[in-house]
Amino acid sequence: MMRIGFLISLACLVASGALAAWGWMATPEGAQIPVHFGPSGEVDRFGGKAEAFLWMPAFLAGLTFLMALVPKIDPRGDNLRRSRGVLVTVWIIGAVTLLGAQAVTVFLALGGEIAPGVMARGVVLFIVATSIVIGLVIARARPNFFVGVRTPWTLSSDLSWDKTHRWASRVFLAIGVLGLVAFFLLPPATVTIGLIAAMLAGSLGLAAYSWWVWKNDPERETLSPDDA
């Protein structure tokens, strides 16, 4: 499965590099290219060719290298290999996201147009899909240092890790499902802001819950006798 993740990430890297090269050669020097969008889908920042065409391939190269390396350097490498389904899922989501962002940037740089409403709705659907997919797989993660809800308490208590990740699955699934319902009822900008706020609140809640479980775990790891 790790090989599948590597091959998909490598394919995304090659495609992103090809798109970037095409955009660079077809765009005049000094051109200002849309590189960031607000919640409503309107362009809110422009950048030069270097920012538009070099950053995404660079991030993809770093992601490909890092994710291929982490099973070998994680102190809990065996657990990470047991979590490879989660790792590869996150890896592919990241690679496809970067490739998609590069494709949109090149399309706009070459004179294409995307209506703000279409852009905003696309972002909402992407966040919803990502949340649901993560919710479906995250409970399978085993204690490791690279993927999952990694707080000082989940990394110091296997009980905290297990319970926190079971709740993380419910939280992300709930956010995704509610976001999908909201997609049909509310303006996309409102849904985007709501989804981001829900993810931040959910992450803080999971961190607090991981501490509570750790505190009540008699087998937790502690730094000093006073922690007991």
C-alpha positions in Angstrom: 0.0 0.0 0.0 2.9 2.4 0.7 4.1 1.8 -2.8 0.7 2.8 -4.2 0.8 6.0 -2.2 4.3 6.7 -3.5 3.4 6.0 -7.1 0.3 8.2 -6.9 2.2 11.0 -5.3 5.0 10.7 -7.8 2.5 10.8 -10.7 0.9 14.0 -9.1 4.4 15.5 -8.9 5.2 14.8 -12.5 1.8 16.2 -13.6 2.2 19.3 -11.4 5.7 19.9 -12.8 4.5 19.6 -16.4 1.6 22.0 -15.7 4.0 24.4 -14.0 6.4 24.3 -16.9 3.5 24.9 -19.4 2.2 27.8 -17.4 5.7 29.3 -17.0 6.4 29.2 -20.7 3.0 30.5 -21.7 2.9 33.4 -19.2 4.7 36.7 -19.9 7.2 38.1 -17.5 5.7 40.3 -14.9 2.2 38.8 -15.1 0.1 38.8 -12.0 -1.6 35.5 -11.5 -4.5 34.6 -9.0 -3.0 32.6 -6.2 -5.5 32.8 -3.4 -9.3 33.0 -3.0 -11.6 34.2 -0.3 -14.5 32.2 1.1 -16.9 33.5 -1.5 -14.6 32.4 -4.4 -13.3 35.8 -5.3 -9.6 36.3 -6.0 -8.1 38.1 -3.0 -4.4 37.9 -3.8 -2.2 37.8 -7.0 1.3 36.6 -7.3 4.2 36.4 -9.7 5.3 33.4 -11.8 7.6 32.0 -9.2 4.8 31.8 -6.6 2.2 30.5 -9.0 4.3 27.8 -10.7 7.1 26.7 -8.4 5.6 26.4 -4.9 3.2 23.5 -5.7 5.7 21.2 -7.3 8.2 22.0 -4.5 5.6 21.1 -1.8 4.7 18.0 -3.7 8.3 16.9 -3.9 8.7 17.5 -0.2 5.5 15.6 0.6 6.5 12.6 -1.6 10.0 12.4 0.0 8.7 12.9 3.5 5.9 10.4 3.4 8.1 7.7 1.8 10.7 8.3 4.5 8.5 8.4 7.7 8.0 4.7 8.2 11.8 4.3 8.4 12.4 7.2 10.9 9.3 7.0 13.2 10.3 5.6 16.6 7.0 3.6 16.4 7.6 2.5 12.8 5.8 -0.8 13.3 2.7 1.0 14.4 3.0 3.4 11.5 3.2 0.5 9.1 0.0 -0.9 10.7 -1.5 2.5 10.1 -0.5 2.6 6.5 -4.1 2.8 5.3 -4.5 6.1 7.2 -1.1 7.3 6.1 -1.6 6.6 2.4 -5.1 8.2 2.5 -3.7 11.4 4.0 -0.8 11.2 1.6 -3.1 10.9 -1.5 -5.4 13.7 -0.3 -2.4 16.0 0.1 -0.9 15.1 -3.3 -4.2 15.4 -5.2 -5.0 18.7 -3.4 -1.6 20.2 -4.5 -2.1 19.0 -8.0 -5.6 20.4 -8.2 -4.4 23.8 -6.9 -1.7 23.8 -9.6 -4.1 22.9 -12.3 -6.5 25.7 -11.3 -3.6 28.2 -11.1 -2.4 27.3 -14.6 -5.9 27.4 -16.0 -6.4 30.9 -14.7 -2.9 32.1 -15.7 -3.7 31.1 -19.3 -6.8 33.2 -19.4 -9.4 30.7 -18.1 -12.2 31.9 -15.9 -14.0 30.2 -13.0 -17.1 31.9 -11.6 -16.7 32.8 -7.9 -19.7 30.7 -7.0 -18.4 27.6 -8.7 -15.0 28.1 -7.0 -16.7 28.5 -3.6 -18.9 25.5 -4.0 -16.0 23.4 -5.2 -14.0 24.3 -2.1 -17.0 23.3 0.1 -17.4 19.9 -1.5 -13.7 19.3 -1.3 -13.6 20.0 2.5 -16.7 17.9 3.0 -15.3 15.0 1.1 -12.0 15.2 2.9 -13.7 15.3 6.3 -15.8 12.3 5.5 -12.8 10.2 4.1 -10.7 11.1 7.1 -13.5 10.2 9.4 -13.8 6.8 7.8 -10.2 5.8 8.2 -8.7 7.7 11.2 -9.9 5.3 13.9 -7.6 2.6 12.4 -4.5 4.6 13.2 -2.1 3.1 15.7 0.1 5.2 18.0 2.8 7.0 16.0 4.4 10.4 15.5 3.3 11.3 12.0 -0.4 10.6 11.3 -3.4 10.9 13.5 -4.4 13.1 16.5 -0.9 13.5 17.9 -1.1 15.3 21.3 1.3 14.9 24.2 -1.4 12.8 25.9 -2.2 10.4 23.0 1.5 9.8 22.5 1.9 9.0 26.3 -1.2 6.7 26.6 -2.4 4.0 24.2 -5.8 4.3 25.9 -6.0 8.0 25.2 -4.9 7.3 21.6 -7.5 4.7 21.0 -10.4 6.6 22.6 -9.5 9.9 21.0 -9.3 8.4 17.6 -12.6 6.7 17.9 -14.1 10.1 18.7 -12.1 11.7 16.0 -13.8 9.4 13.5 -17.2 10.5 14.7 -16.3 14.2 14.8 -15.0 14.3 11.2 -17.9 12.2 9.9 -20.4 14.5 11.6 -18.6 17.7 10.2 -18.6 16.2 6.7 -22.3 15.1 6.8 -23.5 18.4 8.3 -21.4 20.3 5.8 -23.0 18.4 3.0 -26.5 19.3 4.3 -25.5 22.9 4.7 -24.1 23.0 1.1 -27.7 22.7 -0.1 -29.2 25.2 2.3 -26.6 28.0 2.9 -24.3 30.3 0.8 -21.0 28.5 0.1 -19.0 31.3 1.9 -21.0 30.7 5.1 -20.5 26.9 4.8 -16.8 27.3 4.3 -16.3 29.5 7.3 -18.6 27.1 9.4 -16.6 24.1 8.3 -13.3 25.6 9.2 -14.6 26.8 12.6 -16.1 23.3 13.2 -12.8 21.6 12.4 -10.9 24.0 14.7 -13.4 23.5 17.5 -13.4 19.7 17.0 -9.6 19.6 17.1 -9.5 21.6 20.3 -12.2 19.3 21.8 -10.3 16.2 20.8 -7.1 17.6 22.4 -9.0 18.3 25.6 -10.5 14.8 25.6 -7.1 13.2 25.0 -5.8 14.9 28.1 -8.8 13.8 30.2 -8.4 10.1 29.1 -4.7 10.3 29.7 -5.2 11.8 33.2 -7.5 8.9 34.1 -5.3 6.2 32.6 -3.4 4.3 35.4 -0.9 3.0 32.8 -0.1 6.4 31.2 3.5 7.5 30.8 4.6 10.3 33.2 7.6 12.5 33.3 7.9 12.5 37.1 6.4 10.8 40.2 4.5 14.0 40.9 2.4 13.4 37.8 0.9 10.2 39.2 
